[in-house]
Amino acid sequence: MSGWDLLIKNVHLATLAGGEGYANDYGAVHDGAIAVRDGRIAWLGPETEAAAHGSAAEERDGHGCWLTPGLVDCHTHIVHAGNRSDEFEVRLNGATYEEIARAGGGIMSTVRATRAASEDELLAQSLPRIRSLLAEGVTTLEIKSGYGLDLATEAKMLRVARRVAGVLPVRVATTFLGAHALPPDHAGRADAYIDAVCAMIPELAGAGLVDAVDAFCERIGFTAAQTERVFEASRRAGLPVKLHAEQLSDQGGAALVARFGGLSADHLEHLTDAGIAAMAASGTVAVLLPGAYYFLRDTTPPPVAALRAAGVPMAVATDCNPGTSPMTSLLLALNMACTLWRLTPREALLGATACAARALGLHGEVGTLEVGKRADFALWRIARPADLCYAIGFNPCAAVVNNGVWRVPQIDG
């Protein structure tokens, strides 16, 4: 008999622990229960068997709800200052994203606002966006830098990202995205800026601010050769890599990040068969970002069927950012992935749990309901797991467990 800290009874468990393939099975345990000790899953199974395995200091009634792993938003730029609603309006009047960027808007607009904000101001502007995600069952969140483009501001953004986990109940994975755009002071000197980015990596890593490194490999970003230099610097610092790849054009980024054993290649609207084969061989996760596709009114979808056929894990994330995906609803991203790109509800839910955890290198810790993993759960007032991908603008999250602690989600501070 075990002594548990928490036992949740009268729930249906969607463990999602049957592997990341695409069969229509949520790893369901109907009329189940799940037990927590020291912030970890200690036992799970049919409720009728719970008493034979242990007793808990605290018991909670799940009232027949479904319980899933806590959701994982594995691609966000959620820490930033200001917004870009003006550019949204300009695009609707005919300008393209690339035209706006080349005219000094786009990412550089947010860079200027973020550089001007103090650390406390940056945190205060970011917390409401993050609270919206947490109210929908998100328990793990990736936060990228990339709106500083100098060492001081990149470090400021990453410090704020680290502070988030001390203010709100969420696990944060930080990603350094210094190679996001070319700052004006390096106009015409992209290679020199990449030198500066490579020099930032060991300093930020040494300060404990970075979990992974990302880059924007694109015509309006950086070349494959420049990206490779960033990856080599990351490897020297012992940091895993990921990449904004093939969003606007095919630059061979997916194959490049796969060659470095990258955690993920993200966006992928212009992904080729060669890129898919490289990702399949390396185990690199495809992170699908329907918010940007929708917001930019793109018409070239990522090759979902080919990714599925190749067995490439597909994650789904919000890509929350001020310019191309001002989305603070992972549930909406799941619906978009299904309706726009024909993911099945099971694929989409795996995309925001097991596959998203893999895209952060955290699949041994979170993303499925398995004994020994971190006790991060979301409890839902739904009839079946597919409901999480079905409803638009409806949040059925009844409760969240973070590291074994039960809480009722709320948007307000």
N, C-alpha and C positions, 0 to 999 in steps of 0.2 A: 504494500500500500504506500502510495506517494502522497506527500503533503504539497499541495499546489497553492499558488497565490490567488489564482482566478480560474473559475470554471464557467464557461458560457454554455448554457443548455438550450434545448428547444430551438435548434437552428438547422438549416440545411447547409452543408459545407460544399462550396465549389473549390476544391483543393487545387485544381489546375496542375496537378502533380503527375499527370500521366504522360509527360513528355511534351515537347513543343511542336509535334507534328500537327496535322490539320484534320484529324478525325473529329466528328461531332460529339465530343465527350468532354465535360467540364470536370471530370474526376469527382463526381458528386457523391456525397454521403448524406442521404436523407435522414431526417430525424436524428441529427447528430449532436455532438458536443465537442468542445475543445478546451484544453487545460493549459495554463501558463505557470511557469515557475522561473523566477529570476529573469523576466523579460524575454523568455524563450518558450516556444511551443513544447510542452512536456508530454502531451498525449492528445490524440483526437480519434474519433470513431463514433459508432452508434451510441446514442445517449443511454440505452439500456445496459451498456457495458461500462459506463463511467464509474459507478460505485465500486466495481471490482478492482479498479486500478488506482483509486485514490480519493481524497477529499480536499476541499479548497477552503481557504480562509474567507474568500468572497465568491459568491455565486451570482450570476446574472442570467435572467430569462431573456432569450432572444425572440420570444413571441412568434416563432415560426418564420422568422426572416431568413434570408440567404446571407451567408457570411463568406466573403472572398478574401484573398490576400489584399492588403492595402495597395491602392493604386500607385504606380510609379510613373511620374512624368519625366522622361529621360532626355528631353531636349527643350530647354527654355533659355531665354535671354531676359528673365523676369526682373532682374535688378538693373534699373536704368532710371534716368530722370527725363521728365517731359513726355510729350507724345507727338505724333505726326499726322494728326487729323487734317492738317492743311495739305499734305502730300496725297492723302486719300482723295481729297476733293480734286486736286490737280490731275490725278490719274483718271478719275471719272470724266474729266474733260479732255482726255485723249493722250496725255503724256504716258510714257512707259517707265517702268521701274529703273531701267538702265539710264534713260534720259535724265531722270531726276537725280540719280546718283552722280552722273557725270557733270551735272550742273552745281554740285556742292551740297545737294540734299541727301536724302537717304540716310545711310549709317552715320555720315558726318554730322548731320543735324542732331542726332542723339548724342554723338560724341561731345559736341559743344555743350549741351545741357548737362551731361553727366560730369564733365570736367568741372563745371561751375558749381555743382552741388557739393555740399559738405557730406561727410560720411553719415552723419545723423539724418540729414535731409534725404539722402539717397535711400537709407533704410526706411524712413517714414513713407516715402513715395512707393516703395516696393511692397511693403507689408499688406496693404489691402488687396493687391493682386494675388499674393500668395495665399491669403486667407480664403479667397474664393476657391482656389484649388483644394485646399484642405477641407473645406466644407463639403466637397464631393468625394471624400474618401482617399485623397492622395496622402500617402505617408512617407514617400521618398521622392525627392525633387533634385533634378540637376539644374545648376545655375552656372551660366557661362559669363565670363567677362567679355571684353571686346568692344566696349564703348569708351575706352580710355585712350588706347593706342599710344600711350606713354607709360613708363614704369609706375609713376606715382598714382595715376588714375586706375590702371589695371589692378594694382595692389589694393587700392581703395575699394574697388568693386568686389574683389575676392574677400577682403575683410568683412564687408557687409554681408556677403553670401554666407560666410562662416557664422556671423552673428545671428542670422535668421534662425538657425537651429537652437540658439539659446533663448530666443524670444517666443518661438512658436513650436508646437509639437510636430516636428518633421525632421527626417534625416536628409541632409543636404550633401550632394556630391558636387564639387566645384570643378570647373573646366576653364583653363586659360585659352582665350581666343584672341591673342594679340594679333594674329594674322587674319584679321577680319576685313580690314580696308586699309588703303594707303593714306596716311594722314597728310594734310597739305604741306607740312614742313619737309616732307620727303617726296614731293611731286617730281616725277621723272627719275627717282632714285629708289625704286622698289627693292633692289637687291640690298641696298644699304639699310633699308628698314627691316628686311628679314634678318640682317646681321643683328640689329637691335633686339628684335623679337627673340632670337636664339640666345642672346645674352640675358634677357629677362627670365628665361625659363629656370635656370639653376637658382637664381636669386629668389624667385617666388616659391619654388619648390623647397628651398632651404628654410623659408619662413613658414612652411607648413600650410600654404594657402592653396595648393593645387593638387587635384586628384587625377586629372587627365589633361591632354592638350588637343586643341581643335584648330582648324584653319578653314578658310573659304577659298576653295580651288575653283576659280571661275574667271571668265573674261574680265569682269569688273572687280575681281579679287586678285588672286595670285596664281602663278603658273604651277604646273606639276613639279617642275624643277625647284622652284622656290618652296613649295609645300614640302618637298622631300627634305630640304635642309632643316625645316622646322621639326620634322619627324626624327631626323637624326639627332638633333639637339635634345629632343624629348627622350629618345632612347638612352642617350648618355646620362640623362638625369633620372632614369629609371621610371619614367612615366608612360602610361599607355596613351594611345592616340585614337582619334576619331576624326571625321571629316565631313564638312559641307560639300557634297559631291554631286555633280551632274544635275544641278537644279535648273539652270538656264541653258546649258549646253553640255556636250560631252567633252570633258577635259581629261578623261582617263583617271579621275580621282578615285573611283571605287577600287580599281585594280591596284592603285598605289597604296591606299590605306590597307587593303588586304595583304599586300606584300609585307607590310610592317606588322602584320598580326593585329590590326586595329580592332577596337571594340565595336565600332559602328561606322557605316557610311549613311549619311542623312540627306533627305530630299529625294534624289534619284529619279526625277522625272525623265531624264535623258540617258538613263542607264542602258548599256549595251549588253549583249550576250557575253562578251568577254569579261565585263565587269561582274556580271552575275556568277560566272564560273569561278572567278577569283575569290569572290566573297564566299561562295559555297565551300571552296577548298580551305579557306582560312577560318571559317566560323564567324566571320564578321556579320554583325546584325544589320539588317536594312531598317532604318528608322524612317517611317512614313509620316509626313507632316501635312495633313489635309487642310489645315487652317491657312497656310501660305498659298497653297494651290487655289483654294476658294477665294481668298482675299485679293490675289493678283489676277483672278479670272483666267487662270491658266487653262490650256486645252490639251496639254500633253500629260497624260497620267503616268505614274510610275508603272513598270511592267510587273504588276502583281502576279498574274498567272505564271509568268516565267520564274519569278522568285519562288512561288509556291512549288512549281514543278522541280526546281533545283534544290528544294529543302532549305532555303535560306530563311532563318528566323526573321519575322517581321514585327517590329515594335511600332507603336503609335504614340505620338506625343503632341503637345499643343504648339510647340515652337513659339511660346508666348514672347512677343517682341513688339516694339511700338510701330514698326514700319510695314511688316508684311503679314503678321498674324497676331493682332492684339486680342488674343483668346485666353481666357482664364477658366475654361471648362474642358477638362479632359473627357467628360462624358459626351460633349458635343463633338470632340475630335473622333471618338469611337463611332458615333453615328455617321459622321462625314466619311470615315474610312469605309464603312459598309455601303453607304448610298452612292458615293462618288466612284469608289474603286472596287466594289463588290467583294470586300472581305466578308467572311462569315462572322456572325457575332462571336463565335468561339475564337476565331483568329484575332478579332479586334480586342477581346478581353485578355487573351494571352499577350497581345501587343502592349497592353498597359499594365501587365503584371510580370509574368515569367520572362518574356522576351525583352521587355524594357529593363528589367533587372540585369539581364545578360548584357545589354548595351552599355551598362554602367560598370560591368565587372562585379556586380553584387549578387549574382544568381545563387551563390552559396549562402546568402544571408536572407534575402527577401524574394518575393515574387510568386511563391507557392506556399501552400499550407502543408508543411512537413515538420516532423519532430526535429528539434534542434535549431530550427530557423527562428529569426527574430519574430516576436509576437506583435506583428503589425497587421491589423485586420480592418475591414470595413463591413458594416452590417447594413443590409438593404431591405427596404419594404417593397419587395418585388415578388412576382409569382414564379419567375424563372430567370436564369442568368442573362438570357438574350434581351431582357427588358432594359438592361443597362445601355444597350446600343440602339434601342428602339425609340424611346421617347425623346423629344426635342424640347429643351428648356425646362425639363423637370428633374429635380434632384431628390431621389428616394433614399438618400443616406440617412440612416437612423442613429448610428453611433460609429465611433472609430476607436480602435485600440492601438495605441502607440507604445511600442516597447513594453507591452503588458499592462498599460494604464488605460482604463476605459474613459472615454470622454464623449460628450455630445458636440458634434461639429457646429460651428457658428462662424458667420462672416465678420461680425463686428468684433472689434478689439475688446 
